[in-house]
Amino acid sequence: MQILNKTQMVAAVMLSAAILLASGCGGSSSSSDGDADNTVVSRGLITGFGSVYVNGIRFHTGGTRFSVDDDSGVESDLRVGMIVTVKGSVDDNGHNGQATHISYDNELKGPVSSITTDPNDPTIKTLVILGQSVEVNSNTTIDDDGGLTFDNIQLNDVLEVSGFVTESGLIATHIELQDDDLEIEIKGHIENLTANSFTIKDFPVSYDGTTELDDISALVEGLFVEVEGQLDGAGTTLIANKIEAEHEGLDDDMDEAEVEGAISNYNPADDTFKIQGQLVDATGAELYPSTLVLADGLIVEAEGHIVNGILLADEVEQKGKKIKVYANLSAVGTNTISFTFDSTDIVAQVNHQTELEDDINDTEIDLSQLSAGNFVEMEAFDDGSGIINAVEIERKNPNEIRIVAPLEGWDEIAETVTLLGVVFDLGAVSYENEADQNIAASVFYNSLGLGEFIKIKDTDSNGVFDKAELDD
């Protein structure tokens, strides 16, 4: 696999959802930053509104056509966490775009037949729906209109699921409780086809002469379809009312395309894999971080162009939660920056892919222009070996000190947590849950788990951390 020598990534890819939300405004506005003349198709999860944010791009929605589950829809039908496909244009700097069409279609809708809580992490549940494994975790958004919460998911609840497709099922990014258990849906390739039945991902489907075929002249083995219908009395076979041909990937040919999801069907011999049904060729792609090892199940975003239905990737970026350190630099090296807390250094690697900006003067900078004492906001990934790779560094006016990082240890009696190799004293903090509500210290510590992200703040920048939050 080739590692290209590029000087920077597209800035919009690096922006976190929080930054995006902070810059949002009304969805009816039109793009004014640069010429929106680059045709693009983008599939990924919605991270915010006020316009629609997908894959780090703010898509303006004035005049946009919306499709929701194959019907005409409106922007208010959408929710954060839903996987959507956006067609439109993007300005030259990649920050803003104009959406001409945004479509949403759930991946699965059916009753929960099994619930298993991860014994090592109670924030992860594995559901079985129509024979498929569906992971629900702390990153899954849950529509609470029907009273559904992570804690009260019940057997036989009929859920609509949007999520990242894996070889075993789905990683749910959004779920909703359905009040109509007669509308069941499943997507996949037809297998084991007979005159009146087939399977999709090993789940039996029956059909007959009354079944509506949409955009299908005849059913054939391997055809990618969506089936709608009802379950039989035993709940083990889907009786099809309608079978519709679906386009599994993105458009057949597109100058600019991007797709976010879990890698599946990875072939290391030729660096090909699928993301959300789209075949990706990463032979010439730049990996971000450069130490990234491609594997099934890894959440990534691939960017490039589509030729003959194959996305020829220029970039493959690891997605997921980023480490964040907002603080004064203690040192700047040839290819590193350091922060020091309680005499312990947090060191991050800086390379040609790292974005460096001076927010004070609104300009791009290089590492040599940073110095000890500068206040910066750094976002980074841990490459899995303990090395922190900075993806974005912004020099800013001094602000509150903040650290968001995976938990490495804690001591409830001493009121300390270990993040990024540093033991932080939380004896003076107020504790908050994911909803920013005050909670008792005991509730906070009882909610912790190794590897979970938490956020600590020194709001006065006086060297004493005064807030600790469970990160959502």
C-alpha distance (Angstrom), angle and dihedral (degrees) to the residues before:
residue distance angle dihedral
M1 . . .
Q2 3.79 . .
I3 3.82 121.0 .
L4 3.78 107.3 -151.8
N5 3.79 121.3 -144.2
K6 3.79 100.8 -123.1
T7 3.75 124.3 159.0
Q8 3.77 98.6 -141.6
M9 3.78 146.3 -4.8
V10 3.77 122.7 -116.2
A11 3.76 104.6 -79.7
A12 3.75 96.4 -133.3
V13 3.77 92.2 61.3
M14 3.75 89.8 59.9
L15 3.79 98.3 50.6
S16 3.77 115.6 105.9
A17 3.77 121.1 -133.1
A18 3.79 90.1 -107.8
I19 3.79 92.9 57.7
L20 3.77 90.0 45.8
L21 3.78 92.6 51.8
A22 3.77 91.1 49.2
S23 3.79 90.6 57.8
G24 3.80 96.1 44.1
C25 3.76 126.2 117.4
G26 3.78 137.1 166.4
G27 3.79 117.6 -27.7
S28 3.77 93.3 -135.0
S29 3.78 94.9 66.2
S30 3.78 122.2 104.7
S31 3.77 128.6 -128.0
S32 3.77 114.2 -91.0
D33 3.79 103.1 163.0
G34 3.79 106.5 94.3
D35 3.78 130.5 -31.5
A36 3.78 111.4 -49.1
D37 3.79 94.8 -148.5
N38 3.81 104.3 122.6
T39 3.80 111.6 101.3
V40 3.80 109.8 -137.8
V41 3.78 141.2 172.2
S42 3.80 115.6 -156.5
R43 3.81 127.5 -176.4
G44 3.78 119.2 -172.2
L45 3.77 145.2 101.1
I46 3.77 123.6 -57.4
T47 3.81 110.1 -111.8
G48 3.79 99.9 178.8
F49 3.78 150.2 -13.1
G50 3.79 139.3 -127.6
S51 3.78 84.4 98.5
V52 3.83 109.8 -5.7
Y53 3.81 120.3 -78.0
V54 3.82 117.0 -151.0
N55 3.81 126.8 161.8
G56 3.79 91.9 -8.4
I57 3.81 95.0 -54.6
R58 3.77 124.5 115.8
F59 3.79 104.7 -137.8
H60 3.79 113.1 -161.8
T61 3.78 111.7 -140.5
G62 3.79 106.8 -158.3
G63 3.81 104.2 135.3
T64 3.80 93.1 1.6
R65 3.81 118.6 151.5
F66 3.82 113.8 -134.2
S67 3.80 127.6 -155.9
V68 3.80 120.6 -170.2
D69 3.81 119.1 -173.9
D70 3.83 90.4 -21.6
D71 3.81 93.1 -51.9
S72 3.78 130.9 99.9
G73 3.80 110.7 -88.3
V74 3.79 145.5 169.7
E75 3.79 133.5 -123.8
S76 3.81 91.9 -101.5
D77 3.82 89.0 64.6
L78 3.80 89.1 68.9
R79 3.80 127.6 85.3
V80 3.80 136.2 -163.8
G81 3.80 107.4 -91.6
M82 3.79 96.9 33.7
I83 3.81 116.3 127.3
V84 3.80 108.8 -125.4
T85 3.79 138.0 172.9
V86 3.79 115.5 -131.7
K87 3.79 124.6 -164.5
G88 3.76 119.5 -171.1
S89 3.76 142.3 82.2
V90 3.80 136.0 -58.9
D91 3.79 130.1 -151.6
D92 3.78 122.2 -113.6
N93 3.81 95.7 -95.1
G94 3.80 93.9 49.0
H95 3.78 96.0 -124.3
N96 3.79 102.2 106.8
G97 3.76 136.6 28.6
Q98 3.76 143.9 172.6
A99 3.80 116.4 -121.6
T100 3.78 117.1 -145.9
H101 3.81 94.8 178.6
I102 3.82 132.4 13.2
S103 3.78 117.4 -174.4
Y104 3.79 131.2 -172.9
D105 3.79 126.7 -171.1
N106 3.78 123.5 169.1
E107 3.79 119.0 -122.8
L108 3.79 97.4 -141.7
K109 3.78 140.7 3.3
G110 3.78 122.4 -173.8
P111 3.81 148.8 99.5
V112 3.80 123.6 -58.5
S113 3.82 108.4 -114.0
S114 3.80 98.5 174.4
I115 3.83 138.2 20.3
T116 3.80 123.7 -165.9
T117 3.80 124.3 177.4
D118 3.79 115.8 -148.6
P119 3.84 105.4 -109.4
N120 3.81 90.5 -146.2
D121 3.79 97.4 43.0
P122 3.82 120.0 29.4
T123 3.81 90.3 -167.6
I124 3.82 89.9 72.4
K125 3.80 123.8 73.4
T126 3.79 126.3 178.5
L127 3.78 114.5 -149.2
V128 3.78 127.3 -171.2
I129 3.80 114.0 -140.7
L130 3.82 120.2 173.2
G131 3.78 88.1 -16.6
Q132 3.81 94.2 -53.9
S133 3.78 126.5 119.6
V134 3.81 111.1 -122.3
E135 3.81 118.3 -171.0
V136 3.81 115.2 -152.1
N137 3.81 114.4 -170.7
S138 3.77 143.3 158.1
N139 3.81 90.7 -74.3
T140 3.81 93.4 55.8
T141 3.80 113.4 104.5
I142 3.80 113.0 -139.0
D143 3.79 122.6 -156.9
D144 3.80 104.0 -134.5
D145 3.82 96.8 -167.5
G146 3.80 89.2 108.5
G147 3.80 93.8 40.8
L148 3.80 93.4 -99.6
T149 3.81 117.6 156.3
F150 3.79 134.2 167.1
D151 3.80 90.1 -104.5
N152 3.80 98.6 49.3
I153 3.82 102.5 48.3
Q154 3.81 104.1 136.0
L155 3.78 137.5 -164.8
N156 3.82 111.5 -89.5
D157 3.80 92.8 21.8
V158 3.81 105.4 143.3
L159 3.81 106.3 -132.2
E160 3.78 132.6 -172.7
V161 3.79 108.6 -144.6
S162 3.79 131.8 -159.7
G163 3.76 115.7 -178.7
F164 3.77 154.2 115.3
V165 3.80 113.3 -54.0
T166 3.81 115.8 -125.3
E167 3.78 131.2 177.7
S168 3.81 90.3 -101.6
G169 3.79 98.7 40.0
L170 3.80 133.4 -73.9
I171 3.78 143.0 -30.2
A172 3.79 98.7 -142.6
T173 3.79 115.5 -130.3
H174 3.82 93.6 172.6
I175 3.81 134.4 11.5
E176 3.79 133.3 -175.9
L177 3.79 131.8 -170.5
Q178 3.82 112.0 -121.7
D179 3.79 123.0 -146.1
D180 3.83 94.0 -157.9
D181 3.81 113.3 69.8
L182 3.82 90.8 -177.8
E183 3.82 93.9 73.1
I184 3.80 106.7 78.0
E185 3.83 123.0 167.0
I186 3.78 136.2 -175.2
K187 3.83 133.3 173.4
G188 3.76 131.4 -155.3
H189 3.78 148.3 88.9
I190 3.79 120.2 -45.7
E191 3.80 110.7 -112.2
N192 3.81 134.1 175.5
L193 3.80 91.4 18.4
T194 3.82 118.7 -166.0
A195 3.80 133.4 165.4
N196 3.80 91.6 -82.4
S197 3.80 108.8 12.8
F198 3.79 147.9 36.6
T199 3.78 138.9 164.8
I200 3.80 133.1 -115.3
K201 3.79 113.2 -158.8
D202 3.83 87.1 -18.1
F203 3.81 93.8 -54.6
P204 3.84 112.8 124.8
V205 3.81 120.1 -118.4
S206 3.81 125.2 -173.3
Y207 3.80 127.0 -162.2
D208 3.81 139.9 170.8
G209 3.77 141.6 179.0
T210 3.80 92.5 -63.7
T211 3.81 93.5 58.4
E212 3.82 112.2 109.1
L213 3.81 114.6 -125.5
D214 3.82 111.8 -155.1
D215 3.83 117.7 -161.5
I216 3.81 88.4 -13.9
S217 3.80 125.3 114.4
A218 3.80 92.6 -175.6
L219 3.80 136.2 -9.1
V220 3.80 113.4 -106.2
E221 3.78 134.7 179.8
G222 3.80 112.1 -88.8
L223 3.81 96.9 19.4
F224 3.83 112.3 145.0
V225 3.80 108.6 -127.7
E226 3.78 145.7 159.4
V227 3.79 115.2 -131.9
E228 3.81 123.7 -157.6
G229 3.77 124.2 -170.7
Q230 3.80 146.0 91.4
L231 3.77 133.7 -66.1
D232 3.78 120.7 -110.7
G233 3.80 120.1 -113.1
A234 3.79 92.3 -86.4
G235 3.82 92.5 49.4
T236 3.79 91.1 -128.0
T237 3.82 102.9 104.4
L238 3.80 130.7 48.2
I239 3.82 111.1 -135.9
A240 3.80 103.1 -148.5
N241 3.80 120.8 -133.2
K242 3.80 92.7 169.7
I243 3.80 135.1 15.0
E244 3.79 115.1 -166.8
A245 3.80 128.2 -172.2
E246 3.80 110.8 -123.5
H247 3.80 131.7 -161.6
E248 3.79 102.6 -123.3
G249 3.78 100.1 -161.0
L250 3.80 135.5 26.2
D251 3.81 126.0 -75.5
D252 3.80 118.2 -41.6
D253 3.82 93.7 -118.2
M254 3.80 125.9 17.1
D255 3.80 131.8 156.2
E256 3.80 92.8 -143.8
A257 3.79 125.4 25.3
E258 3.78 137.7 158.0
V259 3.77 133.3 -178.3
E260 3.80 131.9 -176.1
G261 3.77 125.8 -157.3
A262 3.78 147.8 86.7
I263 3.79 120.2 -41.4
S264 3.80 113.1 -116.1
N265 3.81 134.0 172.9
Y266 3.80 90.8 22.1
N267 3.81 114.1 -173.5
P268 3.82 110.3 -166.1
A269 3.80 91.4 -169.7
D270 3.80 93.0 70.4
D271 3.84 102.5 11.3
T272 3.79 94.5 -116.7
F273 3.79 127.4 140.3
K274 3.78 142.2 146.4
I275 3.81 130.3 -104.2
Q276 3.82 116.6 -171.8
G277 3.79 88.3 -20.0
Q278 3.81 94.3 -51.6
L279 3.82 115.1 124.8
V280 3.82 110.0 -130.5
D281 3.82 128.2 -164.3
A282 3.82 108.5 -158.9
T283 3.82 96.9 175.8
G284 3.80 93.5 118.4
A285 3.79 98.5 26.8
E286 3.76 127.1 127.7
L287 3.79 108.3 -128.6
Y288 3.77 119.5 -139.4
P289 2.94 115.7 -126.0
S290 3.80 91.7 26.0
T291 3.82 89.4 -132.9
L292 3.81 91.3 59.7
V293 3.81 114.0 133.0
L294 3.79 112.8 -155.7
A295 3.81 115.8 -132.8
D296 3.77 140.9 150.0
G297 3.79 112.5 -78.4
L298 3.82 95.8 25.0
I299 3.82 112.5 132.5
V300 3.81 109.6 -129.5
E301 3.78 143.4 151.0
A302 3.81 118.2 -130.7
E303 3.80 121.6 -160.0
G304 3.78 129.1 -171.7
H305 3.80 140.1 87.0
I306 3.78 132.2 -58.5
V307 3.79 122.6 -122.9
N308 3.79 120.9 176.4
G309 3.79 90.4 -13.7
I310 3.83 95.3 -52.5
L311 3.79 121.2 113.6
L312 3.80 105.4 -135.7
A313 3.79 99.1 -155.0
D314 3.80 123.0 -141.0
E315 3.82 92.0 178.0
V316 3.78 135.7 20.5
E317 3.81 113.0 -170.2
Q318 3.77 127.5 -171.6
K319 3.78 111.3 -121.0
G320 3.76 131.9 -161.8
K321 3.76 134.6 82.1
K322 3.75 116.1 -15.2
I323 3.78 127.5 -145.1
K324 3.80 110.4 -117.6
V325 3.78 128.8 -161.7
Y326 3.80 118.2 177.7
A327 3.79 107.2 -177.6
N328 3.79 147.2 101.1
L329 3.79 116.4 -65.4
S330 3.78 116.1 -115.2
A331 3.80 95.6 -168.4
V332 3.81 142.1 -0.1
G333 3.80 119.5 -151.5
T334 3.78 134.8 -176.8
N335 3.80 91.7 -81.2
T336 3.81 103.9 -2.3
I337 3.76 142.8 70.2
S338 3.80 125.0 -156.3
F339 3.78 138.3 -156.0
T340 3.80 120.9 -166.2
F341 3.81 125.0 -149.1
D342 3.79 122.2 173.1
S343 3.83 91.0 -14.0
T344 3.82 91.7 -54.4
D345 3.80 121.3 113.9
I346 3.79 127.3 -136.3
V347 3.80 105.7 -157.5
A348 3.80 124.5 -166.1
Q349 3.79 127.6 -169.4
V350 3.80 118.6 -124.8
N351 3.80 121.2 -159.6
H352 3.80 140.9 163.0
Q353 3.78 90.3 -76.7
T354 3.81 94.7 56.6
E355 3.79 114.3 105.8
L356 3.80 113.0 -134.1
E357 3.79 120.4 -170.3
D358 3.77 138.2 167.8
D359 3.78 104.6 -139.6
I360 3.80 91.2 -175.9
N361 3.82 93.1 63.1
D362 3.82 96.4 22.5
T363 3.78 94.7 -123.0
E364 3.79 141.0 118.9
I365 3.80 116.7 -105.8
D366 3.78 139.0 -179.1
L367 3.79 129.6 -125.1
S368 3.80 93.7 -96.6
Q369 3.80 89.4 65.2
L370 3.81 92.7 61.6
S371 3.78 121.3 84.1
A372 3.77 140.2 179.6
G373 3.80 111.1 -74.3
N374 3.81 95.1 33.9
F375 3.78 113.1 129.8
V376 3.80 109.8 -129.3
E377 3.76 139.3 172.7
M378 3.79 109.3 -137.6
E379 3.79 127.4 -170.9
A380 3.78 119.0 -170.1
F381 3.78 149.5 157.2
D382 3.79 128.1 -125.7
D383 3.80 104.7 -131.3
G384 3.81 91.6 -145.6
S385 3.79 95.5 -99.9
G386 3.80 95.9 76.1
I387 3.80 95.0 -94.4
I388 3.79 113.0 128.4
N389 3.80 113.7 -143.7
A390 3.79 114.2 -160.4
V391 3.79 113.1 -138.6
E392 3.80 98.3 175.6
I393 3.80 133.4 18.2
E394 3.80 121.4 -179.2
R395 3.79 123.3 -175.8
K396 3.79 108.9 -142.0
N397 3.76 142.4 166.8
P398 3.81 110.0 -81.4
N399 3.77 113.1 -77.8
E400 3.78 138.6 156.5
I401 3.79 116.1 -40.7
R402 3.79 111.5 -116.1
I403 3.80 136.0 177.2
V404 3.80 125.6 -171.5
A405 3.78 112.7 -178.3
P406 3.81 144.9 133.5
L407 3.78 115.7 -79.9
E408 3.81 115.2 -107.8
G409 3.81 97.3 176.7
W410 3.78 145.3 -31.1
D411 3.80 143.3 -158.4
E412 3.78 114.3 -150.7
I413 3.83 94.0 -169.7
A414 3.80 93.7 51.4
E415 3.84 91.1 35.1
T416 3.79 95.1 -130.4
V417 3.80 134.7 135.9
T418 3.79 129.5 -164.4
L419 3.79 116.6 -135.5
L420 3.81 126.2 167.8
G421 3.79 90.5 -8.6
V422 3.81 94.4 -54.0
V423 3.81 125.0 112.8
F424 3.80 107.5 -138.3
D425 3.81 122.4 -159.1
L426 3.81 110.4 -132.8
G427 3.78 96.6 176.8
A428 3.81 92.0 118.5
V429 3.80 99.6 42.3
S430 3.78 133.8 110.7
Y431 3.80 111.0 -136.2
E432 3.80 124.7 -132.7
N433 3.79 136.1 -176.0
E434 3.82 127.3 -134.5
A435 3.81 89.8 -79.9
D436 3.83 91.4 55.9
Q437 3.81 91.0 -110.4
N438 3.79 119.7 143.0
I439 3.79 113.9 -105.8
A440 3.79 135.3 178.7
A441 3.79 119.3 -92.3
S442 3.80 89.9 -115.9
V443 3.81 91.3 55.2
F444 3.80 90.7 49.3
Y445 3.81 95.1 50.2
N446 3.80 92.8 43.1
S447 3.80 88.2 55.7
L448 3.81 94.9 54.9
G449 3.77 126.6 106.8
L450 3.77 132.3 176.5
G451 3.78 111.9 -92.2
E452 3.79 94.1 19.1
F453 3.78 116.1 128.5
I454 3.78 119.1 -115.8
K455 3.78 131.6 176.5
I456 3.79 126.4 -136.3
K457 3.81 125.7 -174.4
D458 3.76 139.5 -164.9
T459 3.79 96.1 -162.3
D460 3.82 94.4 -178.5
S461 3.82 94.2 43.3
N462 3.81 88.5 -132.4
G463 3.79 97.2 129.0
V464 3.82 94.7 -97.2
F465 3.81 118.5 104.7
D466 3.79 109.3 -136.7
K467 3.83 104.9 173.5
A468 3.79 133.3 49.9
E469 3.79 121.5 -178.4
L470 3.77 137.1 -175.6
D471 3.80 100.7 -120.7
D472 3.82 115.4 -126.7
